[in-house]
C-alpha cells in the first residue's frame, strides 16, 4: 500500500512539474516568436525604405564608366567637403590606371591597384546612393556589418578609424536628410556572437572611440531600440 501512495503522489508531483515546464516552454516559444516577428518586420520596413536595386545598378555602371568621372567626382567631392578628414582629398581613384598614375607604377601590384579602385568605387556608390535616400544591397542583409573598425593604437590606425567612422556618420546623415529613419550603431568586437557584444549608438562615440568593432544599421541586428539584445 505504501508503494501505491508513493507512486500515486509521486506521479502527481512529476505530472504537475511536466505541465508547468510545458507551459513555460510555450510562453518562451511565444516570446521568441514575437521577437522574431518584430525583427523581421523592422528589417522589411528598412529594406522597403532604402533598397533600390535598379538605381544601384545604374549608379554602378555610371561609376565604372571613365567618361563619367567628372560627374561622379562632383558628387563625391560635395560629400567630402562635409567630412573634415576628407576635405583635403582632390580625387577619387575609381580605376586601376588612376591608382598607378597617382602612386606610380611600382608602388602596388596589379591586383592591389584593382582592390584599391574597387574600394573607391564602393565608397562612391555608398555616397551617391545615400544622397538619394538609399543604401547598397549589403546594407540590407540580415546580421551583416556595413564596415569594420580595427583598433586604433597608433597615429595611422587612428586616422583610418576616424575616416571610416566619419564616412558612415555622413551616410547616416544623408539618409536622414532624405527622411529615412536611419540608426547607425557600433558593436564592440570584430568577431563573436552578437548576444555577447555591447552595442552603442554612434552618437555616443566617446564611449568606444578607437575600439575594434563593427558598424551596422540597427534593423540588421537583434538589438531593440534601447540597444539591449533580444534574447530568443
N, C-alpha and C positions, 0 to 999 in steps of 0.2 A: 504493500500500500504506500509506503514511504516513497518508494521509487516512482510510483504513479504520480504523486503530487509534485515531486521534483521535476519529472518530465513535463507535467502539465504546466506548472508555473514557470518553469524554465522556458518552455515553448512560448508561453505568453510574453515573457520578457524579451526573448530574442525576436519574436514576431513583431513586437512593438518597436524594437530597435531597428529592424529592417524597414518597417513602414516609415519611421522617422527619417532614416537615411535616404530612402527613396524620395520622400518629399523634399529633402534638402537638395538632392540631385536635380529634381525637377525645377526648383527655384533657381539653382545655379544655371541650368540649361536655359531657362527663360531670360535670366540676366545676361548670359553670354549672347544669346540670340539678339537681344535688344541692342547690345553694344556693337555687334557685327552689323546690324541693320543701320544703326546710326553712322558707323564708319562708312558703309557702302553708300548711303545717301549723301553724306558730306562729300565723298570722293566724286560721285557722279555730278553733283552740283558744281564742283570745282572744274571738272572736265567740260561741262556744258558752258562754263564761263570763259575758259581760257584756251580750249583746244580748237584749232582751225587748221586741219592738215593740208587743205588746198592752199591756204595762204602760206603755210610753212614751206611747201614745195616750191611755190612761186618765188619766195624770197631766197631759197637755196639756189635756184637757177640764176637769179639776179646776182647774188654774191659770187657765184662761180664764174660769171662772165667777166673777163678782164676789161671789156669795153664799158662795163657798168661801174668801174672802180670809183669814179668821182661821185656818182650818186650815192653809193654805199658809204664812202668816206664822209660825205657831208652829214649823213645821219649819225654815223658813229662819232664823228668829231663833236657834234652838238651834244651828244650824251657825255663824252669825255670831259667837256667843259663843266659839267655838273659834278664831276668826281675829282676832288683835289689831287689824288695821287695819279690821275691820268691826264691832267690838264696840259702837261708838257709834251704829250705824245703828238707827233706830227704826221704819222702814217699808220696804216694797219696792213700787215703783211699777209694778204689773202692768198698768195700763190707762191709756190716754191721758188720760182725765179726771182720774186721780190725779196725773199729771205736771203738768197745768195747775193743779190745786188746790194742789200743793206749791210750784211755781216761779212761779205767776202766769200770767195769760192771755197776756201779751205777750212772755214770755221765749223761747218756742220756737214754731216754726210747727207746724201740724197734723201734717205729715209727720215733723218732728223728734220730736214727742211720741209718735207711733206707733213710731218707731225706738227711742226710749228704753224704752218699755213692752215692746217685743219683746225687747230685750236683757235686761231684768229677768226676763221670763218664761223665757227660756233659762237664766238663772242659777238661777232657782228649780227648773227642770226638772233641771238638772245635779245640784243638791244632793239633790233628792228621789229621783232615780234612784240616785245613789251611796250614799245611806243604805240602799238596798235591794240593793246589790251590782251595779248596772248602770250603763251609760253610754248617752248618746244615740246614734242611728244614725250621726251624723257622727264619733263616736269609734271606729267600726269600719271606716272607709273606708280602703282601702289607700293609702299615700303621702300621707295628709292630716294637717293640723295641727289640734289642738283649740283653739289660741289663738295669737295673735301678741303678741310683746312688742316695743314700739318703744323705741328707745334712750332711756335716762333721763339727760337732760342737765341739766334744771332741777328745781326743787322739785316742781312739779306732775307732770311726766313721771315722776319717780322715784316719786311717790306712786301713780300709776296702775300702774307697773311692779310695785311691791311688792304692791298689791292683787290684780292679776291672778295673779302668781306664787303668792301665799299662797292664793288661792282654789283653784287647781289642785292644790296640795300637799294641801289639805284633801280634795279629791275623791279623790286617790290614797289618802290615809289611810283614808277611809271605805270604799273598795273593799277595801283590805287587811283592815279590820275585819270585812268580810263574806267573808273567806277567798279573795279574788281576788288572784292574783299580778300586781299592777299595778305596772308600772315606767314612771314618767314621765321623759322626757328633754327636754333643751333642745338644739336645733340652731341653731348660730350663723348669723345671716344670715336676712333675710326672703325673699330670692329666691336662685335658683341651683340647680344640680344637687346632689342630696343627697350624691353621692360626693365632692364638694369641700367639704362642710360638716363642721365639727368638732362632735361630739356630746358632751354631758355628762349624767351623772345629775343630777337636780335637787338631790340631797343635796350636790352639790359646787358649790352656788350661789356660793361665794366666788370661783370661777374665772371666772364670767361675769356677775355681778350688773351690772345696768343696760346690758348689751349688747342689741342688737337680735337677735331670733331667733324661733324657733317652739317651742312646747311640743307634744309629741305622745306617744303611747304607743309603747313600743318595738316591739310586734308590727306596727305600721303602717309600719315602716321596713325598710331593708335593712342595718341595723347588727346585728352579733352581740352576744352578751352582754357582750363587752368593749368595746362601742361602736366597733368597727372596721367600716368599710364592707365588705360582702361583695361584692367586685367580680365581675361576671358578664359 
